[in-house]
């Protein structure tokens, strides 16, 4: 063996001796090696911001879920529900009222004060419609440079129930309108609204006065803007409404005449169909409202006023798909995100989807039909025009933020006193 190889062997041997001595010294000072552990919380809390039309069902499902003592990876978890209208929630996301962290923040390096601000941060959001998710995500993507709500993968936004906007009109009034106009549409309602002679001119009882339209207050209920967008769709003969359509002078005049038949919209609550049931004809003769809201209040209307509602499905339909959307950011932990998915699976289970039928919600799970449960409101009110499958409908496309703002501004200037 030459000199160079001997030197190499000696260097390697000395290095091994140094490493061995170092390990021996650490074992003597530290004792037996400690096992690597991962810190886990005592409880996982999933906070779900929930649209008002599905809140009763989601809250009941959460109560059942919590009652089953659920766990994730051995950690107990609990779901909390907070009801909020979709447009109100969108405004809070846009203003960052929930307190999302700045770009580049690391949850591990937050101060106690910063940690405290995240105590009530939503783990997931169930808005009325997917377009609200898209608008909120666009706002945060511009601010943070990344998506916070996903459209693919296991954390993607997934519908948990479906409903649509339909006409609900008192049977006595509906019979007169059908006799006069043959069919129920936004144009029919407009012509009824501008009839100078009121119901007598239309062929109705003089004691009914003038036709009164029911439309949700768009500042309190996402359905208000959805109804006006549907009206614009029928007026323009298009499912894709832009700012130029809602600001068109002739349409604005037509819409103003139509909305002039709405009674005291400024005092209306976010629960328009419930107001309809509680106050009857003083609220209105009929209007376009969310199908699930109408179905939930059908019995109350019949009991109080002895004049049932009849449902009519429009040609231009606005669908709400109530997507379960998990927040993807450092504000919530991986355990919280996965716990949210566990609750999502619970909502999409066949049992919970059948229970949704009792709230007038159409199942998002294709294995469950609208007549899958005896307490289904679709079965109970089939004689009042409820359609298991909506026929001949053109689905309205999701509106842009600019369209929503333009319509809301028009409403504030022309309808709200």
C-alpha positions as CSV (number, residue, x, y, z in Angstrom):
1,X,0.0,0.0,0.0
2,X,1.5,3.3,-1.0
3,X,1.9,6.4,1.1
4,X,-1.2,8.2,-0.3
5,X,-3.6,5.3,0.5
6,X,-2.2,5.1,4.1
7,X,-2.9,8.8,4.6
8,X,-6.5,8.3,3.3
9,X,-7.2,5.3,5.6
10,X,-5.8,7.2,8.6
11,X,-8.1,10.3,7.9
12,X,-11.2,8.1,7.5
13,X,-10.4,6.2,10.7
14,X,-9.9,9.4,12.7
15,X,-13.2,10.8,11.4
16,X,-15.1,7.7,12.4
17,X,-13.5,7.8,15.9
18,X,-14.6,11.5,16.3
19,X,-18.2,10.7,15.2
20,X,-18.4,7.7,17.5
21,X,-17.0,9.6,20.4
22,X,-19.5,12.4,19.8
23,X,-22.5,10.0,19.7
24,X,-21.3,8.3,22.9
25,X,-20.9,11.6,24.7
26,X,-24.5,12.7,23.7
27,X,-25.9,9.4,24.9
28,X,-24.1,9.7,28.3
29,X,-25.4,13.3,28.8
30,X,-28.9,12.8,27.5
31,X,-29.7,9.3,28.6
32,X,-32.0,7.1,26.5
33,X,-33.0,8.7,23.2
34,X,-36.4,10.5,23.3
35,X,-39.1,9.6,20.9
36,X,-40.1,12.2,18.3
37,X,-43.6,13.4,19.0
38,X,-46.0,15.7,17.1
39,X,-47.9,18.2,19.1
40,X,-51.7,17.7,18.8
41,X,-54.5,19.9,20.1
42,X,-56.9,18.7,22.7
43,X,-59.9,19.4,20.4
44,X,-60.3,20.3,16.7
45,X,-62.9,23.0,16.1
46,X,-64.3,23.4,12.6
47,X,-66.1,26.7,12.1
48,X,-68.4,26.7,9.1
49,X,-69.8,30.0,7.8
50,X,-73.2,29.0,6.3
51,X,-75.7,30.6,3.9
52,X,-79.1,31.3,5.5
53,X,-81.2,29.0,3.2
54,X,-79.3,25.9,4.2
55,X,-78.4,26.9,7.8
56,X,-81.3,25.0,9.5
57,X,-80.3,21.8,7.8
58,X,-76.6,22.2,8.2
59,X,-77.0,23.1,11.9
60,X,-79.1,20.0,12.5
61,X,-76.5,17.9,10.7
62,X,-73.8,19.4,12.8
63,X,-75.7,18.6,16.0
64,X,-76.0,15.0,15.0
65,X,-72.3,14.9,13.9
66,X,-71.1,16.4,17.2
67,X,-73.4,14.0,19.1
68,X,-71.5,11.0,17.6
69,X,-68.3,12.0,19.4
70,X,-66.3,12.3,16.1
71,X,-62.5,12.1,16.1
72,X,-59.7,12.7,13.6
73,X,-56.4,10.9,14.1
74,X,-57.5,10.3,17.7
75,X,-58.3,14.0,18.4
76,X,-61.9,14.9,19.3
77,X,-63.5,17.3,16.9
78,X,-66.5,19.7,17.0
79,X,-68.3,21.6,14.3
80,X,-69.6,25.1,14.9
81,X,-72.1,26.8,12.5
82,X,-72.4,30.5,11.9
83,X,-75.3,31.7,9.6
84,X,-74.6,34.6,7.2
85,X,-76.1,35.7,3.9
86,X,-73.8,35.0,1.0
87,X,-73.4,38.7,-0.1
88,X,-72.7,39.8,3.5
89,X,-70.1,37.1,3.8
90,X,-68.5,38.1,0.4
91,X,-68.3,41.7,1.7
92,X,-66.5,40.5,4.8
93,X,-64.1,38.4,2.8
94,X,-63.4,41.4,0.5
95,X,-62.7,43.7,3.5
96,X,-60.7,40.9,5.1
97,X,-62.8,41.3,8.2
98,X,-62.0,37.7,9.2
99,X,-58.3,38.6,9.5
100,X,-56.4,36.5,7.0
101,X,-52.7,36.8,7.5
102,X,-50.4,38.8,5.1
103,X,-48.7,37.0,2.3
104,X,-45.7,35.0,3.4
105,X,-46.9,34.6,7.0
106,X,-45.9,31.4,8.9
107,X,-48.4,30.1,11.5
108,X,-45.5,28.9,13.7
109,X,-44.0,32.3,14.1
110,X,-47.1,34.3,15.1
111,X,-47.2,36.4,18.2
112,X,-49.9,35.6,20.9
113,X,-51.9,38.6,19.7
114,X,-51.9,37.4,16.1
115,X,-52.8,33.9,17.2
116,X,-55.8,35.3,19.2
117,X,-57.2,37.0,16.1
118,X,-57.5,33.6,14.4
119,X,-59.6,32.0,17.1
120,X,-62.8,32.7,15.1
121,X,-61.4,32.3,11.6
122,X,-63.8,30.2,9.4
123,X,-62.5,26.8,8.5
124,X,-65.0,26.5,5.7
125,X,-67.6,28.5,3.9
126,X,-71.0,27.4,2.5
127,X,-72.2,30.3,0.4
128,X,-75.4,30.4,-1.7
129,X,-73.6,29.9,-5.0
130,X,-70.3,29.0,-6.5
131,X,-69.9,32.4,-8.1
132,X,-69.5,34.0,-4.6
133,X,-66.6,31.6,-4.0
134,X,-65.0,32.7,-7.3
135,X,-65.3,36.4,-6.4
136,X,-63.9,36.0,-2.9
137,X,-61.0,33.9,-4.3
138,X,-60.2,36.5,-6.9
139,X,-60.0,39.2,-4.3
140,X,-57.6,37.2,-2.1
141,X,-55.5,36.0,-5.0
142,X,-54.9,39.7,-6.0
143,X,-53.9,40.4,-2.3
144,X,-51.9,37.3,-1.5
145,X,-50.8,36.0,-4.8
146,X,-52.4,32.5,-4.4
147,X,-55.7,30.8,-4.3
148,X,-57.5,30.4,-1.0
149,X,-60.5,28.4,-2.3
150,X,-59.7,25.6,-4.8
151,X,-61.6,24.3,-7.8
152,X,-59.9,20.9,-8.0
153,X,-58.4,18.3,-5.7
154,X,-59.8,16.9,-2.4
155,X,-60.3,20.4,-1.0
156,X,-62.2,21.7,-4.0
157,X,-65.6,23.5,-3.5
158,X,-68.3,20.8,-3.7
159,X,-72.1,21.4,-3.7
160,X,-73.9,19.9,-0.7
161,X,-77.5,20.8,-1.8
162,X,-79.3,22.5,-4.7
163,X,-82.1,25.0,-5.0
164,X,-83.4,27.4,-7.6
165,X,-85.5,30.5,-7.9
166,X,-89.1,29.9,-8.8
167,X,-92.4,31.8,-8.8
168,X,-94.6,31.4,-5.7
169,X,-98.0,33.0,-6.1
170,X,-101.2,32.8,-4.0
171,X,-103.5,30.4,-5.7
172,X,-106.4,32.9,-5.9
173,X,-104.1,35.4,-7.6
174,X,-102.4,32.9,-9.8
175,X,-105.7,31.8,-11.4
176,X,-106.5,35.4,-12.4
177,X,-103.0,35.9,-13.9
178,X,-103.1,32.7,-15.9
179,X,-106.5,33.5,-17.2
180,X,-105.3,37.0,-18.3
181,X,-101.8,36.3,-19.5
182,X,-101.8,32.5,-20.0
183,X,-98.4,32.0,-18.4
184,X,-96.4,33.3,-15.4
185,X,-93.2,35.2,-16.4
186,X,-91.3,38.4,-15.5
187,X,-93.2,40.1,-18.4
188,X,-96.5,38.9,-16.9
189,X,-95.6,40.2,-13.5
190,X,-94.4,43.5,-15.0
191,X,-97.7,44.0,-16.9
192,X,-99.6,43.1,-13.7
193,X,-97.5,45.6,-11.7
194,X,-98.2,48.5,-14.1
195,X,-101.9,47.9,-14.5
196,X,-103.4,51.3,-13.6
197,X,-106.7,49.8,-12.5
198,X,-105.1,47.2,-10.2
199,X,-106.6,43.8,-9.7
200,X,-110.0,44.8,-11.1
201,X,-108.4,45.6,-14.5
202,X,-106.7,42.2,-14.4
203,X,-109.9,40.4,-13.6
204,X,-109.4,40.0,-9.9
205,X,-111.2,41.0,-6.8
206,X,-111.4,44.8,-6.2
207,X,-110.6,44.2,-2.5
208,X,-107.1,43.0,-3.6
209,X,-106.1,46.5,-4.5
210,X,-103.0,46.6,-6.7
211,X,-100.6,43.8,-7.6
212,X,-97.8,43.5,-5.0
213,X,-94.5,41.8,-5.8
214,X,-92.3,39.9,-3.4
215,X,-88.6,40.1,-4.0
216,X,-85.8,39.6,-1.3
217,X,-84.0,42.7,-0.1
218,X,-80.6,42.4,-2.0
219,X,-78.8,44.1,0.9
220,X,-79.9,41.3,3.3
221,X,-80.4,38.3,1.0
222,X,-78.4,37.1,-2.0
223,X,-81.7,36.2,-3.7
224,X,-82.6,39.8,-4.3
225,X,-79.9,40.4,-6.8
226,X,-80.4,36.9,-8.3
227,X,-84.1,37.7,-8.9
228,X,-83.2,40.9,-10.8
229,X,-80.5,39.2,-12.8
230,X,-83.1,36.6,-13.8
231,X,-85.5,39.4,-14.8
232,X,-82.7,40.9,-16.9
233,X,-82.1,37.5,-18.5
234,X,-85.7,37.2,-19.6
235,X,-85.9,40.8,-20.7
236,X,-82.8,40.5,-22.9
237,X,-83.3,36.9,-23.9
238,X,-79.9,35.9,-22.6
239,X,-78.4,33.7,-19.9
240,X,-75.3,35.8,-19.8
241,X,-75.9,39.3,-18.4
242,X,-73.3,42.0,-18.5
243,X,-73.1,45.6,-17.1
244,X,-74.3,47.0,-20.4
245,X,-77.5,45.0,-20.0
246,X,-78.4,46.1,-16.5
247,X,-77.5,49.7,-17.3
248,X,-79.4,49.8,-20.5
249,X,-81.9,52.8,-20.3
250,X,-85.0,50.9,-21.5
251,X,-84.3,48.0,-19.2
252,X,-83.8,50.3,-16.2
253,X,-87.1,51.9,-16.9
254,X,-88.8,48.5,-17.2
255,X,-87.2,47.2,-14.1
256,X,-88.2,50.4,-12.2
257,X,-91.8,49.8,-13.1
258,X,-91.5,46.2,-12.1
259,X,-89.9,46.9,-8.7
260,X,-92.4,49.7,-8.1
261,X,-94.8,46.9,-7.1
262,X,-92.6,45.8,-4.2
263,X,-94.1,46.8,-0.9
264,X,-91.8,48.4,1.8
265,X,-88.7,46.5,0.9
266,X,-86.5,48.5,3.2
267,X,-88.2,47.0,6.3
268,X,-88.1,43.4,5.0
269,X,-85.9,40.9,6.8
270,X,-83.4,38.5,5.3
271,X,-86.1,35.8,5.5
272,X,-88.4,37.0,2.8
273,X,-90.4,33.8,2.4
274,X,-91.0,33.6,6.1
275,X,-92.3,37.2,6.0
276,X,-94.5,36.1,3.2
277,X,-96.0,33.4,5.4
278,X,-96.3,35.6,8.5
279,X,-97.8,38.7,7.0
280,X,-99.6,37.2,3.9
281,X,-101.2,39.5,1.4
282,X,-99.8,42.7,3.0
283,X,-96.3,41.5,2.0
284,X,-97.3,40.6,-1.6
285,X,-99.4,38.5,-3.9
286,X,-96.5,36.5,-5.3
287,X,-92.9,36.7,-6.3
288,X,-89.7,34.9,-7.3
289,X,-88.0,33.3,-4.3
290,X,-85.8,30.4,-3.6
291,X,-87.7,27.1,-4.0
292,X,-86.5,25.7,-0.7
293,X,-87.6,28.9,1.2
294,X,-91.0,28.7,-0.4
295,X,-91.4,25.0,0.3
296,X,-90.5,25.4,4.0
297,X,-93.2,28.1,4.4
298,X,-96.0,26.5,2.3
299,X,-97.7,25.0,5.3
300,X,-97.5,28.2,7.3
301,X,-99.0,30.1,4.5
302,X,-101.8,27.6,4.0
303,X,-102.5,27.5,7.8
304,X,-102.6,31.3,8.3
305,X,-104.3,32.4,5.0
306,X,-106.2,29.4,3.7
307,X,-104.9,30.2,0.3
308,X,-102.0,28.0,-0.8
309,X,-99.1,29.0,-3.0
310,X,-98.7,27.7,-6.5
311,X,-95.2,27.2,-7.8
312,X,-94.2,28.1,-11.4
313,X,-90.8,27.4,-12.9
314,X,-89.3,30.2,-15.0
315,X,-87.6,29.7,-18.4
316,X,-84.5,31.5,-17.1
317,X,-83.5,29.8,-13.9
318,X,-81.0,30.9,-11.3
319,X,-79.5,27.9,-9.4
320,X,-77.9,28.0,-6.0
321,X,-75.5,25.1,-5.4
322,X,-74.3,25.8,-1.8
323,X,-70.7,24.7,-2.3
324,X,-68.8,23.5,0.8
325,X,-65.5,25.4,0.5
326,X,-62.5,24.8,2.7
327,X,-60.2,27.8,3.4
328,X,-56.6,26.9,2.1
329,X,-54.2,29.0,4.2
330,X,-52.0,29.1,7.3
331,X,-54.9,30.5,9.3
332,X,-56.3,27.0,9.9
333,X,-54.3,23.8,10.6
334,X,-54.1,20.7,8.4
335,X,-56.1,18.9,11.0
336,X,-58.8,21.5,10.9
337,X,-58.9,21.4,7.1
338,X,-59.2,17.6,7.1
339,X,-61.9,17.7,9.9
340,X,-63.9,20.1,7.6
341,X,-63.7,17.4,4.9
342,X,-65.0,14.9,7.4
343,X,-68.1,17.1,8.1
344,X,-68.5,17.6,4.3
345,X,-68.7,13.8,3.8
346,X,-71.3,13.7,6.6
347,X,-73.4,16.3,4.8
348,X,-73.2,14.4,1.5
349,X,-74.1,11.0,3.1
350,X,-77.3,9.5,1.9
351,X,-78.8,9.9,5.3
352,X,-78.2,13.6,5.5
353,X,-79.2,14.2,1.9
354,X,-82.6,12.5,2.6
355,X,-83.0,14.8,5.6
356,X,-82.3,17.8,3.4
357,X,-85.6,16.9,1.5
358,X,-87.5,17.9,4.6
359,X,-86.0,21.4,4.2
360,X,-87.0,21.7,0.5
361,X,-83.4,21.2,-0.7
362,X,-82.6,19.2,-3.7
363,X,-79.9,16.5,-3.0
364,X,-76.4,17.0,-4.4
365,X,-75.8,13.3,-3.9
366,X,-77.0,11.7,-7.2
367,X,-77.9,8.5,-5.3
368,X,-80.8,10.4,-3.6
369,X,-83.9,11.4,-5.4
370,X,-86.3,14.2,-4.4
371,X,-88.9,11.5,-3.3
372,X,-86.5,9.4,-1.3
373,X,-88.0,10.3,2.1
374,X,-91.5,10.4,3.3
375,X,-91.0,13.8,4.8
376,X,-89.9,15.3,1.5
377,X,-91.5,18.6,0.8
378,X,-91.3,17.8,-2.9
379,X,-93.7,15.0,-2.3
380,X,-95.9,16.9,0.2
381,X,-96.5,19.8,-2.2
382,X,-96.5,18.0,-5.5
383,X,-100.1,19.1,-6.2
384,X,-99.0,22.8,-5.9
385,X,-96.8,22.7,-8.9
386,X,-93.6,21.3,-7.5
387,X,-91.5,19.7,-10.3
388,X,-89.1,16.8,-9.4
389,X,-87.2,17.6,-12.6
390,X,-87.2,21.3,-13.8
391,X,-88.3,21.3,-17.4
392,X,-87.2,23.5,-20.3
393,X,-85.0,25.8,-18.2
394,X,-82.1,27.9,-19.3
395,X,-79.6,28.3,-16.5
396,X,-78.4,31.9,-15.8
397,X,-74.7,32.3,-15.9
398,X,-72.8,33.5,-12.8
399,X,-72.8,37.4,-12.7
400,X,-69.6,39.3,-12.4
401,X,-68.7,41.6,-9.5
402,X,-69.4,44.6,-11.7
403,X,-72.9,43.4,-12.6
404,X,-73.7,42.8,-8.9
405,X,-72.4,46.3,-7.9
406,X,-74.3,48.0,-10.7
407,X,-77.6,46.3,-9.8
408,X,-77.1,47.0,-6.1
409,X,-76.4,50.7,-6.8
410,X,-79.4,50.9,-9.0
411,X,-81.5,49.3,-6.3
412,X,-80.3,51.8,-3.7
413,X,-81.0,54.8,-5.9
414,X,-84.4,53.7,-7.3
415,X,-86.1,51.4,-4.8
416,X,-84.9,52.0,-1.3
417,X,-86.5,55.0,0.3
